[in-house]
Protein backbone atom coordinates (compact mmCIF):
# COMPACT_ATOMS: atom_id res chain seq x y z
CA UNK A 1 0.00 0.00 0.00
CA UNK A 2 1.32 3.41 -0.87
CA UNK A 3 1.00 6.57 1.17
CA UNK A 4 -1.94 7.54 -1.04
CA UNK A 5 -3.79 4.47 0.31
CA UNK A 6 -3.93 2.88 -3.14
CA UNK A 7 -3.32 -0.85 -3.55
CA UNK A 8 -0.30 -1.99 -5.49
CA UNK A 9 -1.38 -5.19 -7.21
CA UNK A 10 -5.11 -4.89 -7.23
CA UNK A 11 -5.40 -1.20 -8.02
CA UNK A 12 -7.88 -1.60 -10.93
CA UNK A 13 -10.19 -3.68 -8.75
CA UNK A 14 -9.94 -1.13 -5.96
CA UNK A 15 -10.96 1.65 -8.34
CA UNK A 16 -13.97 -0.36 -9.59
CA UNK A 17 -15.07 -1.08 -6.02
CA UNK A 18 -14.74 2.61 -5.12
CA UNK A 19 -16.70 3.54 -8.25
CA UNK A 20 -19.57 1.51 -6.82
CA UNK A 21 -19.25 3.46 -3.55
CA UNK A 22 -18.11 0.41 -1.64
CA UNK A 23 -15.30 0.61 0.90
CA UNK A 24 -11.94 -0.87 -0.05
CA UNK A 25 -10.52 -3.18 2.59
CA UNK A 26 -6.82 -3.93 2.33
CA UNK A 27 -5.51 -7.28 3.39
CA UNK A 28 -3.06 -7.25 6.27
CA UNK A 29 0.56 -7.33 5.10
CA UNK A 30 1.11 -11.02 6.01
CA UNK A 31 -1.52 -11.90 3.40
CA UNK A 32 -0.23 -9.62 0.66
CA UNK A 33 3.54 -9.26 1.06
CA UNK A 34 4.87 -7.59 -2.10
CA UNK A 35 8.51 -7.18 -3.06
CA UNK A 36 9.32 -9.81 -0.45
CA UNK A 37 12.75 -10.74 -1.79
CA UNK A 38 15.38 -8.21 -0.67
CA UNK A 39 17.36 -6.75 -3.56
CA UNK A 40 20.50 -5.00 -2.42
CA UNK A 41 22.25 -2.57 -4.75
CA UNK A 42 24.48 -5.16 -6.42
CA UNK A 43 21.48 -7.43 -7.05
CA UNK A 44 19.46 -4.56 -8.49
CA UNK A 45 22.25 -3.96 -10.99
CA UNK A 46 22.27 -7.64 -12.03
CA UNK A 47 18.48 -7.57 -12.43
CA UNK A 48 18.53 -4.30 -14.43
CA UNK A 49 21.33 -5.52 -16.70
CA UNK A 50 19.42 -8.71 -17.39
CA UNK A 51 16.26 -6.75 -18.20
CA UNK A 52 17.94 -4.33 -20.62
CA UNK A 53 19.38 -7.13 -22.73
CA UNK A 54 21.74 -4.84 -24.59
CA UNK A 55 24.68 -6.27 -26.48
CA UNK A 56 27.06 -4.59 -24.03
CA UNK A 57 25.58 -6.34 -20.98
CA UNK A 58 26.38 -9.97 -20.40
CA UNK A 59 23.64 -12.60 -20.50
CA UNK A 60 21.75 -13.04 -17.22
CA UNK A 61 23.72 -15.32 -14.92
CA UNK A 62 21.38 -17.06 -12.44
CA UNK A 63 24.35 -18.77 -10.73
CA UNK A 64 26.05 -15.44 -10.02
CA UNK A 65 22.77 -13.98 -8.81
CA UNK A 66 22.22 -16.99 -6.52
CA UNK A 67 25.69 -16.73 -5.00
CA UNK A 68 25.25 -13.03 -4.29
CA UNK A 69 21.63 -13.26 -3.10
CA UNK A 70 21.10 -16.55 -1.31
CA UNK A 71 24.11 -16.37 1.00
CA UNK A 72 23.06 -13.23 2.83
CA UNK A 73 21.90 -13.99 6.38
CA UNK A 74 18.55 -12.16 6.23
CA UNK A 75 17.60 -12.95 2.64
CA UNK A 76 14.86 -15.42 3.46
CA UNK A 77 13.52 -13.74 6.62
CA UNK A 78 10.36 -12.87 4.71
CA UNK A 79 9.13 -16.48 5.02
CA UNK A 80 8.55 -15.80 8.72
CA UNK A 81 6.87 -12.43 8.12
CA UNK A 82 4.06 -13.38 5.78
CA UNK A 83 1.86 -16.19 4.48
CA UNK A 84 1.61 -15.04 0.87
CA UNK A 85 4.69 -13.78 -0.92
CA UNK A 86 4.71 -11.78 -4.14
CA UNK A 87 8.06 -11.87 -5.90
CA UNK A 88 7.23 -8.68 -7.79
CA UNK A 89 10.64 -7.07 -7.55
CA UNK A 90 12.53 -10.00 -9.07
CA UNK A 91 11.74 -10.40 -12.75
CA UNK A 92 14.61 -12.06 -14.57
CA UNK A 93 15.62 -14.25 -11.63
CA UNK A 94 12.13 -15.01 -10.31
CA UNK A 95 12.32 -18.76 -11.01
CA UNK A 96 15.57 -19.40 -9.13
CA UNK A 97 14.43 -17.20 -6.23
CA UNK A 98 11.09 -18.97 -5.95
CA UNK A 99 12.79 -22.36 -6.31
CA UNK A 100 15.26 -21.62 -3.53
CA UNK A 101 12.47 -20.28 -1.33
CA UNK A 102 10.52 -23.47 -1.86
CA UNK A 103 13.54 -25.64 -1.06
CA UNK A 104 13.83 -23.78 2.24
CA UNK A 105 10.16 -24.21 3.24
CA UNK A 106 9.16 -27.50 1.61
CA UNK A 107 9.67 -29.46 4.83
CA UNK A 108 6.53 -27.72 6.12
CA UNK A 109 4.51 -29.31 3.28
CA UNK A 110 4.92 -33.12 3.47
CA UNK A 111 4.55 -34.83 0.11
CA UNK A 112 5.07 -31.67 -1.94
CA UNK A 113 8.13 -31.47 -4.19
CA UNK A 114 9.81 -28.75 -6.22
CA UNK A 115 10.57 -29.45 -9.85
CA UNK A 116 13.99 -28.26 -10.94
CA UNK A 117 14.22 -26.16 -14.09
Secondary structure, DSSP 8 states (H G I E B T S, - for coil): --TT---SSSHHHHHHHHHTT-------GGGSEES-S---HHHHHHHHHHHH--TTS----HHHHHHHHHTSTTTTGGGGT-SSEE-TT-STTHHHHHHHHHHHHGGGSTT------
